[in-house]
Amino acid sequence: MNRSFYIDLARQSMAGEELSDGLCGRILGDETLEILPLLDAAYEVRKTFRGKEVVVHIINNAQNGHCPEDCHYCAQAKTSKADIEEYGLKSDAEMLEEARQAYSKGAYRYCMVFAGRGASPARVERLTRLITSIKSEFPHKEICVSTGFVTPEAAVSLKQAGLDRLNHNLNTSESYYPNICTTHTFADRLNTLLAARQAGIELCSGMIVGMGETHADIIEVAKRLRLLKAASIPVNLLVPIEGNLLSEPKNLTPQFALRVLCLFRFLNPKAEIRVAAGREGHLRSMEVMALYPANSLFLQGYLNSKGASNRRTLQMIKDAGFEIKSDMSIDDLIKNDKIKNDDFGGDDAKVVLKGLKDLRPAYRQAGPH
């Protein structure tokens, strides 16, 4: 393919032009489009709007299990037989201590995830109190919350408390959604995002790739998030957790995962694109290449599965010539990280579930419930 094609691709994206479905389909599936020039074009867009900075997030699984939904990809779903550590809602003191730990490890944004269908009035009241406490101690740090469905009134309360972002992933396209969940609809998810946007909260919403969706489904989600002006887009690669209804990723190769990240960058040029769950296992030796279209990732693993050690991830960012968005230098963070082994293990295909010491790192400091 002529070099001018890739240059024009980057130019269209940076000019704010929406790529046609046909061109998007070629990015995902046309093998005559080589991966390195595609990554280079995506990097031009990333560099223009996001520079060489990588935003690191640390996720707090505020409660584990006990969810009434049947999301087929989730280890916390009522239909999952995954061997996870179940526990009720953490105390405010525990979550505040985990916020302190997250920020001390270089995280710019602290992400709290609550299992369940949605945020009840009591949950919203508690969240507003917790957000206010964290913001009073860390006024210049950001907070993201994922708490299921949120009403317009609840969204306003969370915004007034200081919430920066609300996470609620679309996960897949509207037409494919019944194949991955039957206890709620795509419209339910969309309405929560619209409520948050109306309240002035930034949207964090993405998808899970590898659940049997078509290229058209991926394109539809990327364009829907463009329409919603999502500030943050996590691109997850299905984690093969034994016991989940969906435990076998479909059609995921390192090169295809990179093509998906490039597509999301071209369609959402200014967004924070996160290479999220599953990056270690599915990208394997090409993991670092994800930082050319994406400008964000998680430290300390994901909701229920471990990821690479902080040291390995931070060293990867540094070795590639990128910087992190943090009050601390990447050199100091690497130096202060005492864990030298890679938590993900030697076998990249093996998923290791988190134990309580991973899920509740602040339990002893904050005390039990």
Secondary structure, DSSP 8 states (H G I E B T S, - for coil): --HHHHHHHHHHHHTT----HHHHHHHHH-TTS-HHHHHHHHHHHHHHHHTTEEEEEEEEE-SBS------TT-TTSTT-------B----HHHHHHHHHHHHHTT-SEEEEE--SSB--HHHHHHHHHHHHHHHHH-TTSEEEEE-SB--HHHHHHHHHHT--EEE---BS-TTTGGGT-SSS-HHHHHHHHHHHHHHT-EEE--EEE-SS--HHHHHHHHHHHHHHT-SEEEEEE----TTSSS-S--S--HHHHHHHHHHHHHHSTTSEEEE-TTHHHHHGGGGGGGGTT--EEEES--SSB--S-HHHHHHHHHHTT-EE-SSS-HHHHHHH----S-TT-S-TT---B--HHHH-TTHHHH---
